[in-house]
Amino acid sequence: MTRTSAILRLFFLGSIIAGISCVSHANRVTAEEPGDAGGWTEFLGSGGNGFSNAARLPTHWSETENVRWKVDIAGMGWSSPVVSAGRIFLTTAVSESEGARHSLRTICIDSQSGKEIWNVEVFRHAEDETVEIHGKNSHASPTPIVEGDRLYVHFGPHGTACLSTDGQILWKNTELKYLPQHGNGGSPAVAGDLLIICCDGKDIQYVVGLKTEDGSIAWKVDRDTEPSRGFSFATPAVIHDSAGELLAVCPGSSAVFCYNAASGKEVWRVDYGEGYSVVPRPIFQGGMVYVCSGFGDEQLLAIDPKGTGNITSTHVRWSTKKATPKSPSPILVHSMIFMVSDAGVASCLDAETGKLLWQERLGGNFSASPIATKDNVYFQSETGTVTVVKASPNFELVAKNQIGDGVLRTFATPAVDGDGLLLRSETSLYRIEQESN
């Protein structure tokens, strides 16, 4: 499974009005063009699509070339960095003993110098707490969200919190209890005044909306499925219809659900069999939602989101099982889907038809999601090799770059700050930027 983990906004209406309105407008779902005008403020950027408008993002580097700074990060975490107003935020879990106890922390770093600004403990594992985790996971895998002067951090069932961007804890919520099987993973998403979180454990599965003002529960909806393996780690995708209603697309084991983000009312669902341990974040562009089904029966589905009810047989426009990712999220650039399987096979597909345009083996294993600019796509392996290819219907290798010694793990999805690329290894955070001439 993996990490990385996963994020948007708008004012929410009362549950009855929102539910009726969402159904009545569900036939007119719209999408925005990709971009990152608001910075890199959540998992896969401010649009949640892995796309950056950066014009000079570096394509060549090494452990010494084009490294503006490198800083050590205490503890272990696979959350991606997020960036706002010249500051980088990320989470980590610092071991306090030989056992399972950890201090769950949030760190703020100056984006230009790499200097730590503050480092705050948000939660601490209780003495009697059972902490189960997969060897590839961390206790700090969900990516934070920064919005204005607020920062939202999530540590799965260990707690969710809101901090000010100067490090003051504003609220905490420890009510979201479930058994996650392999540790935390999925990132939250912001929808208006709510924080949408998928809570899919091996015991119970539900989706919740927390009020961003104080962390209280606005709604909580049980998944209407009975999967043999209920645990998943997905990040919601927040989309909207033409009337401005927000919808939360929330994959889980066996099915993906679309909820009215304000009320939690189910709008539609698509079943995908034995899919479980779902990690990839859905993407939404060109009026279509693209969803991966995780492990077990991995596939990528293109879904027309304008229906209601169970739309499995009516609104799945195409699907493919060939080299689809179980952990990395797909991304969409220039009407093409770029993705990489966990085993390192990269693919480019026509987003409208699902036609395979190219497929190449990159080498290595992959957990991080790719990111892209208008020119290039960046694929980061689990051992620090980043393969850069043209964002093109023909495979064209631009460069292969290495950070670390090829042994240190790099599961966190990269982030972008201006023309700088932020790469996180299991010990360090790098800012990669072209050296001035």
Secondary structure, DSSP 8 states (H G I E B T S, - for coil): --------------HHHHHHHHHHHTT-EE------TT-S-STTTTTTSSB---SS--S---SSTTEEEEEE--SB-----EEETTEEEEEEEEE-SSSS-EEEEEEEEETTT--EEEEEEEEE--TT------TT--S--S--EEETTEEEEE-GGG-EEEEETTS-EEEEE-------SS------EEETTEEEEEEE-SS-EEEEEEETTT--EEEEEE-S---SS-------EEEEETT--EEEEEE-SSEEEEEETTT--EEEEEE-TT-BS-----EEETTEEEEE--BSS--EEEE-TT--EE-TTTSEEEEE-TT--SSS--EEETTEEEEE-TTSEEEEEETTT--EEEEEE-SS---S--EE-SSEEEEE-TTSEEEEEESSSS--EEEEEE-TTS-S---S--EEETTEEEEE-SSEEEEE-----
